[in-house]
Amino acid sequence: MQVSTGGRRALECFARKGSRVGRVRGAFGRSEVRRQMEIDTTVPHSARVWNYWLGGKDNYPVDQEAGEQFLQVFPGMAQGARASRAFLARTVRYLAGEAGIRQFLDVGTGLPTADNTHEVAQAVAPEARIVYVDNDPLVLAHARALLTSTDEGSTDYVHADLREPEVILEAVRKSLDFEKPVALMLMGILGHIPDYEEARGLVRQLVAALPSGGYLVINDGTNVLSDANVEAHDQYNESGAVPYVQRSPEELGGFFEGLELVEPGLVSVTRWRYEVSGFGVPPEVDGYGAVGRKP
Ligand SMILES: C[S@@+](CC[C@H](N)C(=O)[O-])C[C@H]1O[C@@H](n2cnc3c(N)ncnc32)[C@H](O)[C@@H]1O
């Protein structure tokens, strides 16, 4: 992997895995590059703690400690993380299947795990094209594991920050055709933008780039079911990690301004088209999600 600090696209390399070439790009401004490329094992990181809750091994003692302390206060978090991944798989299956979407932009990818977006999408539509975006250096280090693809489709990775939507859009236009529908996925990331109006502005900017027939998918932690969950988040946010704010379902609904919500609308993630699992009505978790279509 070649890294230079010389410009906007500070990093660009190609990873060969399977039969396809995946592309890794860096899209930070010059000043951001060094800070955002170093793996810091002294404070917990969202992608790594999330990986710990999902039962993964790509985390450090500082993440395990923060993850465990969280679970001691709110044991339901591990179940919430799994429910959120299951929501991701159901929404991507719906989009690639029923909605006919062939391009996915997944911002806040996280570390590779089961049912990554490209695997789910390409199982339905082998020609699907996926671009992943994250700002965590460990996710970048693991990006090669994500860069598998069918021969017909493609999978690329951009190392960039949600707070720079214009930089993200410039980088992903090399892989995705914004004249055709794109599904923008913001899964568990908007809570990391604590200021609601800033988060809405970022979503608005990215959605503005989608053509008619594009989709927005969001899931995020909410604060409606459990005081223990709120307390656990407060504790986590004092750990030195990038804070994560829980929002009300109404606030999450605000991100879908101007879009048509796909049935069943904004619900606890376990309740979104759960019928496909063939089991009964699942218990709710403290995380809501929805899929919106740009008219
Ligand atoms: C809770 S994890 C969710 C991972 C994955 N989307 C999922 O649903 O399983 C949040 C992810 O967002 C990334 N993230 C947080 N803030 C970000 C930012 N400002 N720009 C880009 N990525 C960010 C983290 O590095 C992490 O990988």
The ligand as an SDF file (V2000), in Angstrom:
LIG
                    3D

 27 29  0  0  0  0  0  0  0  0999 V2000
  -21.0200    1.7480   14.9440 C   0  0  0  0  0  0  0  0  0  0  0  0
  -19.9250    1.4990   13.5970 S   0  0  0  0  0  0  0  0  0  0  0  0
  -21.0600    0.8730   12.3620 C   0  0  0  0  0  0  0  0  0  0  0  0
  -20.3850    0.0030   11.3310 C   0  0  0  0  0  0  0  0  0  0  0  0
  -21.3080   -0.5290   10.2080 C   0  0  0  0  0  0  0  0  0  0  0  0
  -21.8790    0.5570    9.4350 N   0  0  0  0  0  0  0  0  0  0  0  0
  -22.4110   -1.3790   10.7380 C   0  0  0  0  0  0  0  0  0  0  0  0
  -23.5800   -0.9810   10.6660 O   0  0  0  0  0  0  0  0  0  0  0  0
  -22.1410   -2.4880   11.2120 O   0  0  0  0  0  0  0  0  0  0  0  0
  -19.6700    3.1900   13.0270 C   0  0  0  0  0  0  0  0  0  0  0  0
  -18.6290    3.3180   11.9250 C   0  0  0  0  0  0  0  0  0  0  0  0
  -18.6090    4.6690   11.4570 O   0  0  0  0  0  0  0  0  0  0  0  0
  -17.2560    5.1000   11.2970 C   0  0  0  0  0  0  0  0  0  0  0  0
  -17.2170    6.5580   11.4710 N   0  0  0  0  0  0  0  0  0  0  0  0
  -17.5140    7.2730   12.5880 C   0  0  0  0  0  0  0  0  0  0  0  0
  -17.4020    8.5970   12.3620 N   0  0  0  0  0  0  0  0  0  0  0  0
  -17.0190    8.7340   11.0540 C   0  0  0  0  0  0  0  0  0  0  0  0
  -16.7520    9.8590   10.2190 C   0  0  0  0  0  0  0  0  0  0  0  0
  -16.8450   11.1100   10.6940 N   0  0  0  0  0  0  0  0  0  0  0  0
  -16.4060    9.6220    8.9290 N   0  0  0  0  0  0  0  0  0  0  0  0
  -16.2980    8.3500    8.4530 C   0  0  0  0  0  0  0  0  0  0  0  0
  -16.5350    7.2410    9.2030 N   0  0  0  0  0  0  0  0  0  0  0  0
  -16.8920    7.4310   10.4940 C   0  0  0  0  0  0  0  0  0  0  0  0
  -16.4980    4.3590   12.3770 C   0  0  0  0  0  0  0  0  0  0  0  0
  -15.1170    4.2920   12.1040 O   0  0  0  0  0  0  0  0  0  0  0  0
  -17.1960    3.0080   12.3490 C   0  0  0  0  0  0  0  0  0  0  0  0
  -16.5920    2.1480   11.4320 O   0  0  0  0  0  0  0  0  0  0  0  0
  1  2  1  0
  2  3  1  0
  2 10  1  0
  3  4  1  0
  4  5  1  0
  5  6  1  0
  5  7  1  0
  7  8  2  0
  7  9  1  0
 10 11  1  0
 11 12  1  0
 11 26  1  0
 12 13  1  0
 13 14  1  0
 13 24  1  0
 14 15  1  0
 14 23  1  0
 15 16  2  0
 16 17  1  0
 17 18  1  0
 17 23  2  0
 18 19  1  0
 18 20  2  0
 20 21  1  0
 21 22  2  0
 22 23  1  0
 24 25  1  0
 24 26  1  0
 26 27  1  0
M  CHG  2   2   1   9  -1
M  END
$$$$
